Structures are given as C-alpha cells and as structure tokens.
Amino acid sequence: MSEELYQSIVLERSRSPHFSGRPAVFDALGQSENRMCGDKVSVFLKGVYLRHEAQGCAILAASAELMCEAATGKTVGEIAILCDKFEHLVKTGQEIPELGELNALAGIAQYPSRLRCATLPWSALRDAIARAGRAGDTANG
C-alpha cells in the first residue's frame, strides 16, 4: 500500500471517527494502555457491536476505528482470527488481502516503536472478549 494511502487512511480515521464514544449500555469493557507514551484505549462490546474511546496518537485512533469496523458483526472465533492476522500484518509488514483497509497499517512494521500504538486497541478487544466470557463479570455504563 502506498505511503500516501496509508497517511490518508490514518489521518481520515483518526480525525473523523465513526465508532468512537462510550455507549450508554454495554456488555463488556476491555482496556489497555501504554504507560511509556500515555496512550489509552477502552473497547466496549454490546452484542456484536463495538465502540471505543481512544486517547493518544493518530495511529492508535486509526487502528481502533479500523478494528471496530472490521470486527463488528463477527463471532468471537472470527475476531480471534482477525486479531492474529492483524498482529502478523503489523509485525511483518506483509499485507493480507482479506484485511482490507487494515492493510494501511502494514507500514508500522518499519517502525517497531509504533507497534504498540497499532496493537493497543486489539489488546483491549481481547480483554473485553475475555471479560464478556466470564460469568457475572459484565459491565454496564
């Protein structure tokens, strides 16, 4: 994917989020943070729908947006596969056709210090799924 397209997608997704904001009611909440730079993200699950609150850099915000778009409507098993593929993408830089716009973040592989920025929302998603799976451990806001 070209550098211009990467920049365009990251900037557009971070400036004009569609999946941002804490829902009034949700089934589970996952959180993750990078204490080194102060990035924080919360991911909210409500059925098969996802929302996020991301505080940090443009890569974090874009990754959270693209993740919510890609994972909404999927089963837990499908999300686990998606998470694994995304992590492979950003660690190796090898694009995966079925990841669509997520491939815009393949260039992160060239910048190891930014890897955590891109994967932070995915860690929060895994946390939310784990919490949703625990009986009696649900969150409602």
N, C-alpha and C positions, 0 to 999 in steps of 0.2 A: 504494500500500500504506500502511496507516495507521502512524503513528508507534509505536503500541503493539505492533503486529505486528512491526515492524522490531526494536524493542527486545527483544521476546520471542525472536525467532529468533536475533538476535546473541548475547544472553545464554545461551540454551539451547545453542547450538552451541559457544560458547567454553567453557562450564562442563562440558559433557558430550560430549567429542569421541568420535567413532566411528572416525575414520580417522587418529588420532594415534599416533605411535610409529614408531621405526626398525625395519623388518623385518630379520630375520637375513640374508636374501639378497635382492638386488635387481639389476635390470638396469642402471639408470641413476639418477644423483643430480643434481638441479638445486638450486642455492642462490641466494638473493637476500637482500639486507639493506638497511636504511635507516639509514645512519650518522648521520642527523640525530636520530633518536629511539632507536636501538638495536634496532629490530625486526629479527628474523632468521627465515628460514624455509628448510627443506630439504624437497624433494619427492622421493619415491622411486618409481620405476616398476618394477614386476615384471609383465611381460606387459601385460595390460590393466588391472591393478590399481594404485591409487595410495595412498600413505600420506604423511604429513607430520609434521614436527616444527616447531612454530611457537612462537617466544618473542617475546612482545610484547603489544600491546593486544587487546582483545576483538574489534575489527573484523578485525584480521589473523587471529586464530584462527578466527572465524566464516567468513571468506572462504575460508580454507584447507579447512575442513571441507566447506563447500558446494561448493567446486571439486572436491574429491576425489569427493564423491558424484555430481556431475554428469558428470565426465569418465571415471569408471571404466567400463570396457567399451567405450569409444569408440575409433575409429581415430584415427590421427594427424591425418588430414584433418578429421575431425569435431571433434577437440579444437581445432584451429586456428580453426575457425569459431566454436566456443564461446568461445574466448579473445577473439576480435574482438567478438563480441556483448556479452560481459561488460564489456569496456573501454568500449564505446559506452554501455552501461547506466549505469555509474558516472560517466562524463564528462558525460552529458546528462540523466540522471535519468528518461529515457523507458523505462518498463517494456516488456519483451519477453516476451509470454506463454509462449513455449517455454522460457524460462529458469527457470520455476517459482519455488522459494524464493530463488533468486539475486536475484530482484527486490526482496527485502527490503533489499538494499544500494543500491538506486537513490537513496536519500536522501543518499548520500555526495556526489553532485553539488553539493549545497548547501554542502559543507564542503571546499573544494579542498585544504586542508592534510591531510585524511584520505584523499585519493585514493590516495596511495602505500600506505597501510595495507591498503586493499582489493585493490590490484593486485599487491602483492608476491608472494603465492603463485603468481599467474598467470605472473609473470616467471620464477619458479623452475621452474614446469611447462614453460615454453618452453625453458628451459635444459636440463632433464632430457631432453626430447624431442630437442633438438639433440645432446646427448651420446650418446644412445642410437643416433642415426643415424650417428655416426662409427665406422667400423670400428676395432676394437681399443680403443676408449675406453669401456669399461663399468666399472661399479663393483660390487663385491660386498662386503657388510659382514659 
